[in-house]
Amino acid sequence: MLFYISKNQEFKNTLQLECKKLGDFWFYHDKGWLIEGLTARKGTINNWCLLDFTKGLNISHNSLRDFPIWHDKDSISNCISLETYLPTDAKIVYDSDWHVRYDLPKLSDNRLDETQACNLLANVLIDNTRKFNESNDLPLAIPNNTGLDTLLARSVFDHLGIEYDLFSIDKAKYSNRQMMMYERHWGFNQIQYFDEPTCIISGFYGDEFLLRNPYYVQCLIDDDVNAVFEKIENSYMKHFFNLKYKQKCSDKPKLSKNEVKNMIINDLQVWHIDDVYVFNPYRDTRLLELLNCHSDIIKKQVTDGYLSKKLLEKFNPTLYNLLDKEKNTKEPEWFEDSEYLRK
């Protein structure tokens, strides 16, 4: 779901995108767009983009946009950096000039206890997965790994009786375009091409939306996250934290919930490319309410994935027994920082 749109046809097309003139614009794009008249659409029910060139350019998408947007005077793109970057709550149209409005997700003031947090997470995962399945017509593939976020997403499909295939990522099946996107967004390293259009079920955004990003939690709670981890001998996140976040979390000033929320929703990792589509059940504004959990719940989640583990065991105990003891210590060579993280 890549695009570069401009009134100027002169463009250094390093991604080798296809090109079509729609209205007053040149529309450069990857494969998979459905173009009808002056509109172009691509995506899945929870991650889509509709471009309407009928009167200038109107860009529609799901409520929490899953891709970045940059623009300058004559151009706009989600794969090429331009002069101005728009946060994910921004919506933009072109009518003689660019017009931007903002629709920032709002948090309630409702404090969540453990039961409420588990119920919220379970309901959102089931709702997103069920709605996706009702509209999906693509083969489904899930990485055959034993990380918490992937297993939890997979367990929801099992819970709902939805069939899928397992696969192990083969770097030989990366395209040049995918590799170039990986240089800009790390998540493109965790998908691959198939012999037919396919949707990958992923664990992307599990750390961010489920309170397991230590940096975000350090900004959120009054406790020192370093001290919280120091008190724990072993946990799912400790090895990963020590290598990737311990220094980063040192002496970090506290932020408001709204500031942490803004960091979460703007942490973009991957989106559809050519015939490879990506579904994840975690990137949902409803899950931002987890920021209202009591700090004791947040600390158990950031150190050990407590809420996620509870639901994984509920949805599929067999998968729960496959779960890695520690995050990212058994990753294959293609995984970013695999040698650095491996014990």
C-alpha positions as CSV (number, residue, x, y, z in Angstrom):
1,M,0.0,0.0,0.0
2,L,2.7,2.4,-1.1
3,F,2.1,5.6,-2.9
4,Y,3.8,8.8,-4.1
5,I,1.4,11.3,-5.6
6,S,2.5,14.5,-7.3
7,K,1.5,17.1,-9.8
8,N,5.0,16.8,-11.1
9,Q,5.8,13.7,-13.1
10,E,9.6,14.1,-12.6
11,F,10.3,11.7,-9.7
12,K,13.3,9.6,-8.8
13,N,11.4,6.3,-8.7
14,T,13.9,4.2,-6.7
15,L,11.2,1.9,-5.5
16,Q,10.2,1.2,-9.1
17,L,6.6,2.0,-8.5
18,E,3.9,1.7,-11.2
19,C,2.5,5.0,-12.4
20,K,-0.9,6.2,-13.6
21,K,-2.3,9.7,-14.2
22,L,-5.5,10.3,-12.2
23,G,-7.1,13.8,-12.3
24,D,-4.4,16.4,-11.9
25,F,-1.9,14.0,-10.2
26,W,0.6,11.4,-11.1
27,F,-0.1,8.3,-8.9
28,Y,2.9,6.1,-8.3
29,H,2.0,2.9,-6.5
30,D,2.9,-0.7,-5.6
31,K,0.8,-3.6,-6.9
32,G,-2.6,-4.5,-5.6
33,W,-4.5,-1.2,-5.9
34,L,-8.1,-1.4,-7.3
35,I,-8.3,1.5,-9.6
36,E,-11.8,2.5,-10.8
37,G,-12.2,5.8,-12.7
38,L,-10.6,8.5,-10.5
39,T,-10.4,6.4,-7.3
40,A,-7.8,3.9,-6.1
41,R,-8.3,1.6,-3.1
42,K,-6.2,-1.0,-1.3
43,G,-6.1,-2.8,2.0
44,T,-8.0,-4.9,4.5
45,I,-11.0,-4.0,6.7
46,N,-8.9,-2.6,9.5
47,N,-6.0,-1.2,7.4
48,W,-7.0,0.4,4.2
49,C,-6.6,3.5,2.1
50,L,-8.9,5.1,-0.5
51,L,-7.6,7.8,-2.8
52,D,-10.3,9.9,-4.6
53,F,-8.9,12.2,-7.3
54,T,-12.4,13.5,-8.4
55,K,-12.0,17.0,-6.9
56,G,-8.3,17.4,-6.1
57,L,-7.3,14.6,-3.8
58,N,-9.1,13.2,-0.8
59,I,-7.3,10.5,1.2
60,S,-9.5,8.3,3.4
61,H,-8.3,5.5,5.7
62,N,-9.2,3.5,8.8
63,S,-9.7,5.6,11.9
64,L,-6.1,5.1,13.2
65,R,-3.9,5.3,10.1
66,D,-1.4,2.5,9.8
67,F,1.0,4.2,7.5
68,P,3.0,7.5,7.6
69,I,2.3,10.6,5.5
70,W,4.7,13.2,4.2
71,H,3.9,16.1,1.9
72,D,5.3,19.2,0.3
73,K,3.8,21.8,-1.9
74,D,3.0,19.5,-4.9
75,S,3.5,16.0,-3.6
76,I,2.4,13.5,-0.9
77,S,3.7,10.0,0.0
78,N,3.7,7.2,2.6
79,C,7.0,5.8,1.4
80,I,9.2,8.8,0.5
81,S,10.2,11.4,3.1
82,L,9.1,14.9,2.1
83,E,9.2,18.3,3.7
84,T,6.3,17.9,6.2
85,Y,5.5,14.9,8.3
86,L,1.9,14.4,9.6
87,P,1.1,12.5,12.8
88,T,-1.3,9.6,12.5
89,D,-4.3,11.5,13.8
90,A,-4.0,14.0,10.9
91,K,-6.3,13.8,7.9
92,I,-5.4,15.7,4.7
93,V,-7.1,16.7,1.5
94,Y,-6.0,18.7,-1.5
95,D,-8.3,21.4,-2.9
96,S,-6.1,24.0,-4.6
97,D,-3.9,23.6,-1.6
98,W,-3.3,21.1,1.3
99,H,-5.8,21.2,4.2
100,V,-5.1,19.3,7.4
101,R,-7.3,18.6,10.3
102,Y,-6.7,16.5,13.4
103,D,-8.8,13.9,15.2
104,L,-6.8,12.8,18.2
105,P,-8.1,9.7,20.1
106,K,-9.3,10.6,23.6
107,L,-8.7,8.7,26.8
108,S,-11.3,8.3,29.5
109,D,-10.5,8.8,33.2
110,N,-11.7,5.3,34.1
111,R,-9.2,3.3,36.2
112,L,-8.9,-0.3,35.1
113,D,-8.4,-3.2,37.4
114,E,-7.0,-6.5,36.3
115,T,-10.3,-8.1,35.4
116,Q,-11.4,-5.1,33.4
117,A,-8.0,-4.9,31.6
118,C,-8.2,-8.6,30.6
119,N,-11.8,-8.3,29.4
120,L,-11.0,-5.2,27.4
121,L,-8.0,-6.9,25.7
122,A,-9.9,-10.1,25.0
123,N,-12.9,-8.3,23.6
124,V,-10.9,-6.1,21.3
125,L,-8.8,-9.0,20.0
126,I,-11.8,-11.2,19.3
127,D,-13.8,-8.3,17.7
128,N,-11.0,-7.3,15.4
129,T,-10.2,-10.9,14.4
130,R,-13.8,-11.8,13.8
131,K,-14.6,-8.7,11.7
132,F,-11.4,-9.2,9.7
133,N,-12.3,-12.8,9.0
134,E,-15.8,-12.0,7.9
135,S,-14.5,-9.7,5.1
136,N,-11.2,-11.5,4.2
137,D,-10.8,-13.6,1.0
138,L,-7.0,-14.0,1.2
139,P,-5.1,-17.1,2.3
140,L,-3.8,-16.6,5.9
141,A,-0.3,-17.2,7.1
142,I,1.1,-16.9,10.6
143,P,4.9,-17.0,11.3
144,N,5.8,-20.2,13.0
145,N,7.5,-18.5,16.0
146,T,7.0,-18.7,19.7
147,G,7.0,-15.1,20.7
148,L,4.2,-13.8,22.9
149,D,2.5,-11.3,20.6
150,T,2.4,-13.7,17.6
151,L,1.2,-16.6,19.7
152,L,-1.5,-14.5,21.3
153,A,-2.8,-13.3,17.9
154,R,-2.6,-16.9,16.6
155,S,-4.5,-18.1,19.6
156,V,-7.5,-15.9,18.9
157,F,-7.8,-17.5,15.4
158,D,-7.7,-20.9,17.1
159,H,-10.3,-19.7,19.6
160,L,-12.6,-18.6,16.8
161,G,-11.9,-21.7,14.7
162,I,-10.4,-19.8,11.8
163,E,-7.9,-21.8,9.6
164,Y,-4.5,-20.6,8.6
165,D,-1.1,-21.9,7.5
166,L,2.2,-21.6,9.4
167,F,5.3,-20.5,7.6
168,S,9.0,-19.7,8.5
169,I,10.2,-16.5,7.0
170,D,12.6,-17.1,4.0
171,K,14.8,-14.1,3.3
172,A,15.2,-15.4,-0.2
173,K,11.6,-14.4,-0.8
174,Y,12.2,-10.7,0.0
175,S,11.8,-8.4,-3.0
176,N,14.1,-5.5,-3.8
177,R,11.2,-3.1,-2.9
178,Q,10.6,-4.8,0.4
179,M,14.3,-4.6,1.3
180,M,14.3,-0.9,0.4
181,M,11.3,-0.3,2.7
182,Y,13.1,-2.3,5.4
183,E,15.8,0.4,5.4
184,R,13.1,2.9,6.3
185,H,10.8,0.8,8.6
186,W,12.1,-2.2,10.5
187,G,8.8,-4.2,10.3
188,F,9.3,-4.9,6.6
189,N,12.0,-7.4,7.7
190,Q,9.3,-9.6,9.2
191,I,7.2,-10.3,6.2
192,Q,7.8,-12.0,2.9
193,Y,6.4,-12.7,-0.5
194,F,4.3,-15.8,-1.4
195,D,3.2,-17.5,-4.6
196,E,-0.2,-15.8,-4.4
197,P,-1.6,-12.7,-2.6
198,T,-1.6,-13.6,1.1
199,C,-2.3,-11.9,4.4
200,I,0.2,-12.4,7.2
201,I,-1.2,-12.5,10.8
202,S,1.3,-10.7,12.9
203,G,2.2,-9.6,16.4
204,F,3.2,-6.1,15.4
205,Y,2.3,-3.4,17.9
206,G,1.9,-5.8,20.8
207,D,4.7,-4.2,22.8
208,E,3.4,-0.7,22.1
209,F,-0.4,-1.1,22.6
210,L,-0.2,-3.7,25.4
211,L,2.1,-1.8,27.8
212,R,5.2,-3.8,27.1
213,N,7.4,-1.1,25.7
214,P,9.6,-0.3,28.7
215,Y,10.4,3.2,27.4
216,Y,6.8,4.2,27.1
217,V,6.0,2.7,30.5
218,Q,9.0,4.6,32.0
219,C,7.4,7.8,30.8
220,L,4.0,6.8,32.1
221,I,4.4,5.5,35.7
222,D,5.9,7.1,38.8
223,D,8.1,4.1,39.5
224,D,11.6,3.8,38.0
225,V,11.4,1.0,35.4
226,N,15.0,0.2,35.9
227,A,14.4,-0.4,39.6
228,V,11.3,-2.5,38.8
229,F,13.4,-4.8,36.6
230,E,16.3,-4.9,39.1
231,K,14.0,-6.5,41.7
232,I,13.1,-9.3,39.4
233,E,15.5,-12.2,38.8
234,N,13.9,-13.6,35.7
235,S,11.0,-12.6,33.5
236,Y,9.8,-12.7,29.9
237,M,11.1,-9.2,29.2
238,K,14.2,-8.9,31.4
239,H,16.9,-10.0,29.0
240,F,15.4,-7.9,26.2
241,F,15.1,-4.9,28.6
242,N,18.7,-5.1,29.8
243,L,20.1,-5.1,26.2
244,K,17.7,-2.7,24.5
245,Y,16.1,-0.4,27.1
246,K,18.0,-0.2,30.3
247,Q,20.2,2.7,29.2
248,K,17.4,4.3,27.3
249,C,15.1,4.3,30.3
250,S,17.7,5.9,32.6
251,D,16.7,9.4,33.8
252,K,13.8,9.8,31.4
253,P,11.4,12.5,32.5
254,K,7.8,11.5,33.1
255,L,5.1,12.5,30.5
256,S,1.4,12.8,30.6
257,K,-0.8,9.9,29.5
258,N,-1.7,11.9,26.4
259,E,1.9,12.3,25.5
260,V,2.6,8.6,25.9
261,K,-0.6,7.9,23.9
262,N,0.7,10.1,21.1
263,M,4.1,8.2,21.0
264,I,2.2,4.9,20.8
265,I,-0.1,5.8,17.9
266,N,2.8,7.3,15.9
267,D,5.1,4.2,16.3
268,L,4.6,2.9,12.8
269,Q,6.2,-0.4,11.8
270,V,4.8,-2.0,8.7
271,W,1.9,-1.9,6.2
272,H,0.8,-3.7,3.1
273,I,3.2,-4.0,0.2
274,D,2.4,-5.4,-3.2
275,D,0.5,-8.7,-2.8
276,V,1.6,-9.1,0.9
277,Y,-1.0,-7.9,3.3
278,V,-0.6,-7.6,7.1
279,F,-3.3,-8.1,9.8
280,N,-2.6,-7.4,13.4
281,P,-5.3,-7.2,16.1
282,Y,-3.4,-4.8,18.5
283,R,-3.4,-1.4,16.7
284,D,-6.7,-0.2,18.1
285,T,-7.5,3.0,19.9
286,R,-9.7,1.1,22.3
287,L,-6.6,-0.6,23.8
288,L,-5.2,2.9,24.6
289,E,-7.5,2.6,27.7
290,L,-4.9,0.2,29.1
291,L,-2.9,3.3,29.9
292,N,-5.5,3.7,32.7
293,C,-4.5,0.5,34.4
294,H,-3.2,0.5,38.0
295,S,0.6,0.8,38.1
296,D,0.9,-2.6,39.6
297,I,-0.8,-4.2,36.6
298,I,1.4,-2.1,34.2
299,K,4.5,-3.3,36.0
300,K,3.5,-6.9,35.7
301,Q,2.7,-6.5,32.0
302,V,5.9,-4.6,31.1
303,T,8.2,-7.1,32.9
304,D,6.5,-10.4,32.1
305,G,3.6,-9.9,29.7
306,Y,1.2,-10.8,32.5
307,L,-2.1,-9.9,30.8
308,S,-1.0,-11.3,27.4
309,K,0.0,-14.6,29.0
310,K,-3.3,-14.9,30.8
311,L,-5.3,-14.5,27.6
312,L,-2.9,-16.8,25.6
313,E,-3.5,-19.6,28.2
314,K,-7.3,-19.0,28.0
315,F,-7.5,-19.0,24.2
316,N,-5.1,-21.9,23.6
317,P,-3.3,-23.6,26.4
318,T,-1.3,-25.7,23.9
319,L,0.2,-22.5,22.4
320,Y,0.8,-21.2,25.9
321,N,3.1,-24.1,26.6
322,L,5.1,-23.3,23.5
323,L,5.8,-19.7,24.6
324,D,9.5,-18.6,24.8
325,K,10.7,-18.1,28.4
326,E,12.3,-14.8,27.3
327,K,11.6,-12.3,24.5
328,N,13.6,-12.5,21.3
329,T,16.3,-14.9,22.5
330,K,15.5,-17.6,19.8
331,E,15.2,-15.4,16.7
332,P,16.6,-16.6,13.3
333,E,19.5,-14.9,11.7
334,W,17.3,-12.6,9.5
335,F,15.8,-11.0,12.7
336,E,17.0,-7.6,13.5
337,D,19.6,-7.7,16.3
338,S,19.3,-11.5,16.5
339,E,22.9,-12.1,17.4
340,Y,22.8,-9.2,19.9
341,L,19.7,-10.5,21.6
342,R,20.5,-14.2,21.6
343,K,21.7,-15.7,24.9
